[in-house]
Amino acid sequence: MTDLAFSSATELVAALKKKQISSLELTDLYIDRIEKFDGKINAVVVRDFEKAREAAKTADAATAKNPQLGRLHGLPMTIKEAYDIKGLPTTWGIPELRNNIAQSDAATVQHLKTAGAHFLGKTNVPLNLADFQSFNEIYGTTNNPWDLTRTPGGSSGGSSAALAGGLTGLEAGSDIGGSIRNPAHFCGVYGHKPTWGVVSDTGHAPPGQIAPADIAVVGPLARSAEDLALSMDVIAGANSLDLPGWQLNLPRPRQARLSEFRVAIWPSDERAPVSREIADRVQSLGDLLAKLGAKVSDTARPDIDLDSSFETYNSLLWGVMAAGMPEEQKAENRLLKAKFSELGDTSIESQMARFSVQEHGEWAFHNNQRQILRRAWAQFYSEWDILLCPQVATTAFPHDHSGYTERKLTVDNEEQDYFQQIFWAGTITVAHLPSTVFPTGLSEDGLPIGLQAVGAEYQDYKTIEFSRLMAQEIGGFIPPPRFS
């Protein structure tokens, strides 16, 4: 039964369909594991066990009558706290939203339920989803199942910790600065940041926000690449307002083996140097791919100015982060933005004044720059299929709850600014590119290392398939010993 807890969602659904286990038995298995282990991890912070057990009973009754049901029929899962589930709190870790109870299901929740999944509860996040860690005043701190003294990542840290700890069958998170990809890397699971706009984020927003969030996406986390593809099949598509006028048709990859891919590798960068071990992991996979017959380059890059690209990302990011934020947080938000902005005068005071309001004119300028970046990346991907690069500079780091602007990260005995780590995520995010983070094995100190497989816009299934094929060569998800 322990092995079953760490199975992929694809395997679990197959077992349910073959009646090797009932939905109620599987649901009780995960409930038992949450009650046994989550006191140490603190991932599933909103629990809805009774409704989950009732939904499982209903699923079992339906299976007995009709074996042709939804693709996730009977699967128990959890989801990031920021998604609305009717009747449960949605706080984003913000104390002022402690009593905010969702009145309806988010679009992703609706799709997953329609496919037959049901929810055990919701998983932890940082304050306002704005950290590489997952702690807040409402729910406390989530720990990494590989090392409880370390972060599981953020902002989908509870999602990745629940998967790694064998507490759930499937997960969904969100990403604007690596919030799916970073936790997947830290916890040794799979995470997919979709192309912007291909999965509706309706119902993943603070109260009053209904417009799709600029550059932010929602997407799946799982224990296998097959699960990511399955989840994307279920959740991708137009939001309800766009549904009458457009439909989605994401292309499937032509490549059937790794030798057929054209892969550019980017092991590190002077703007955000990564640890030697992570850079070496990128290089070693590039060497493996070349040995297998793939076309590999360690010099191919898009024709973009990376500093200008990050400036555009930074401006768009903080415009989104400021929207709907409680007044008490805005001063700290401006301070954070100033901390790693490099535009003109970099003094804190001048930057706070500069960015106190996200002016439309500034947004329009950077929106145009974003389109230029998209064109440059499209040209790059006319010659390459995958860009293989780090997600962040180190493996999971120890908890650090000091003030945002005081934090540092040690990379090979050199200190870096905490938010310098957003370079690798933001460079991909600003151009709307899909990225799949996949596990590549453990570090020298026994912590997971995940890397980004980045593709052209709308080539989501290509990056996922590349990750699936990589697992056949190097292995995939490994359960953390303490919880397996």
C-alpha positions, 0 to 999 in steps of 0.5 A: 500500500505504501508503494501505491501511495507513491504511484503516478496518477496514471497508474492509480487511475488504471488500478481503479479502472481494473478494480484492483482498488476502490476509490474509497480504499485509495481515498482512505489510504491518503487520508491515513497517510496525511494523518500519520505524516503531515504533522511533520510536513504540514502540506495539506492545511485545508482538509475536507476528508468527509466530503472526499470519502462521500465522493469516493463512495459515489465514484465506486457506485458509478464504476459498478454501473458504468466502466466508461467514465472520466479519465480521472474517475475515482482519483483523490487529489489535493490542490493549491490553496489559492484555487477556489473550492466551493465551501472551503477557504481561499486565503492566499496566506493573507491574514485579512482573507482568513474568513474568505469562503469560496462560493464556487469552484475554480475552472481547473477544479471544475475540469478535474471534477468533471474528469472524475477526481475528488479533493481531499483538501488544499495545500499550503502557500506563502503570503500572497504567493510571493516567496520561494518558501511556503509559510504564512500566519494562517497555516504555518510552515511547510517542510520539504519531505527530503529534509524537514529543515528545508523549504519545499519551494514556493509558492506551490510548496504545499503541492510539491511536498504533498506529492513527494510525501505520498499524501495525494494522487495529483496536484495543481499549482500556479506560476509567475516566478517559478511557483510550479517549477521551483517546488518541483525542483526542490521536492523531486517531482514533475511540474509544468508551467503551461504556455500563457493563456492555455489553461483558464485561471478563473477562480485562482485569484484574490476576491474581486479579481476576475481578469486573467493575470498577466504572465501568470499561469496555472498548471499541474504538478505530479509524480510522472510526466505522463500525469502532466500530459493527462492533467493538461488534457483535462484542464487546458482550454478556453475560459468561460467568456472566451469559450463561445469564440475559440478552442484550443488545439495544442500540437502533439510532438513529432519526436518519438525518441530523444535522438530526434530532439534538437537541444540547446543547453544553458548550464549557468549564467553570470547574471544568476550563477548556479551551483557547480553541481547543478550546472554540471547536471545540465552539461551531463544531460547534454552529453547524454543526449548527444551520445544518444544521437540528439543535436546538442549545442551549448552556445545556441541562444535566442537573439535577445538582450537578457538584461532588457528581458529581465527588466520587462519581466520585472515590470510586468511581474510587479504590476500583477503582484500589486493588483488586489493586494491589501494596503498593508502589504503594498509598502513591503511590495514596493520595497521588494521590487526596489530590491532587485530592480536595476533601472536607473537610480537604484536607491530604495527611496527612488525606486519606491517612488518610481514604482509606487503606481504601475502606470499604464504607459509603462505597462504598454511599453513593456507589453510591446517589449514582451512581443519583441521577445516572443518573436525572438524566441519563436525564431530560436525555436525554429531551429531548436526543440528544447532549451535545457537549463536550471530552475534555480541556483541551488537545491532546497535551502534551509528555512529562512523567515527573516525579512525579504530584503535581508535574505541571502542564498549561498551558492558555492560559498558565494552569497547571492541576493535572494530574489536573484534566483528569479532570473531563470524562471522570469526569463522563460515566463516573460515570453509565455514559454511552456516549461516542464521541470523534471527530476534528474536524480539527487545531489551529493548531499541527497537532495533532488535536482530538477531542470527546466525543459523549455519549449516554443509557445504552445509546444506544451506536450513536446516539453512534457514528452521530452521529460517522459523520455528522459525518465526512461534514460535517467529515472524519474520520481524517487520517494523520500526515504523518511516517508516511504 
